[in-house]
Amino acid sequence: MTVLVACSTFVVGYSQAKIASAKVKLDLYERRFNVYISALNFCRAFYTKEPEEIKEYMFELVRSCRESKFLFKEEDGIYEILNTIKETGDLFNSYTAYVKSNGILDLNNPYKEALKNAEIFEKNLKDLEEKIKPYIQFKTIQGWTFL
């Protein structure tokens, strides 16, 4: 009887450990995927040019940029790509504010680089997709098994 209770306890403990491990993997996946989604949302908001939406997603992008330092390997360069997207957005927003306040489009303004940088948003997003792909694909995911 004692052996049966011990075996049952082991099986239950082992099963709970596997479930906890799967939960940690799922949570990590969700956090990594949310980093990608925040960059995607920011780029979408940036193209719609809605100031409130840009502001909301800029905050989300900054948070994701900071989190990326802990969620991804440094050599993958995901933090750098997110930071470039954020800085490009900042520069373009500053230029847009300059144009609104002065009422003129001044191509000699220091913010004119923002116009060039806006063109590379798509490239940065594609680079991010390639770098983040190994972290968010399901090729190696296995279902939970009893033992």
N, C-alpha and C positions, 0 to 999 in steps of 0.2 A: 504494500500500500504506500509506503514512504517513497519507494522508487517511482511509482506512478505519479504521485504528487510532485516529486522533483522533476520528472520529465515534462509534466504539464506546465509547471512553472517556467522551465527552460524554454519550451515552445512559445509560450505567451510572451516571455521577455524578449526572445529573439524576433518574434513577429512585430512587437512594438518598436524594437530598434530599427527594423527595416522600414516600417511605416514612418518613423521619425526621420530617417535618412532621406526617404523619398520626399517628405514634406520640405526638408531643408533645400533639396535640389529644386523643387518646384518654386519655392520662395525666391531662390537665387535667380532662377530663370525669369520669373515675373519682374524682378527688379531690373535685370539686364534688359529685358524687352521694353520696359517702361522708359529706359534711357533712350532707346531708339525712337519710341513713340513721341517722346517730348521733343526730340530734334525734328521729327516729321511734322508735328503740330506747329512748331515754331516757324518752320519754312512755309507751311500752308498759310499761317496767319500773316506772315511777312508778305506773301504774294497777294493776299486779299487787301492788305494795307488798312486794316481796321485797327486803330490805335489801342483800343481797350483789349482787343484780342492779342495783339502783339505784346502788350505789357504783361498780360496774364501768362502767356506762353514763354515769355522771356524769363520770368521768375522760375517757371518750371524747368526751363533749359539750364539756368544757372545751378539749380539744385541737382539736376542730372549730371551736369558737368563735374560738380564736386563729388558726387557719388561714384562717378566712373573711375576715379582714382583708386577706389577700394574694390570695385567689382570686376575690373579688367586688369590684365597684365600691362605694365607700363610700356613695354616694348611694342605693344600692338598699336599704340598711338591714338587710341579712341578719345582720350582726354584732349589731346591736341586738336583733333578734328572738331570736337564739340566746342572747344574754346575758340577756334577759328570761326565757326558758325556764329557763336555769340558775339564776337568782336565785329564781324561783318554786319550783323544786325544792329549793334550799337552805333557803328559808323554811319550806316544808312539812315537810322532814325535821327541821328544828329543832323545829317544833311537835309533830311525832310523837314525837320524843325527850323533849320536855317532858311530854307526856301519859303516856308509858311510865314515866318516872322518878317522876312524882307520882301516877300512877294515877287522875287525874281529867281531865275535859274542861273546861277553864277558858276560857269564851268572853270573859272580860275580859283574857286574856293578850295581850301585844303580838303574839304569833304568830297571833292570830285572823285577821289579814289573809291568812294562808296559805290559809285555807279559801275565801276569795273568789277569791284568785289561782289556786287550783287549777282553778276553773271556766273560766278563760281559757286554759288549756293548749291546748284544741282550737282556739280562735281564733288563738293564736300559731302553731300548726302550719299552719293554713290560710293565714295570712299568709306564712309561710315558703315554702309550696308555690308561691304566686303569685309571690313575688319571685325564687325560684330557677328557676322554669320556663324562662325564656329561656336559661339556662345549661345546662340538661340535656335539652332536647328535640332530636329528631333531624330537624327539618324542613329544615335546611340542610345536612345531611351528604351528601356525595357520595362515591361509591366511588372507589377508586384507579384511575387510568388510566395507560397506558404513557407517554403524552406529553401 
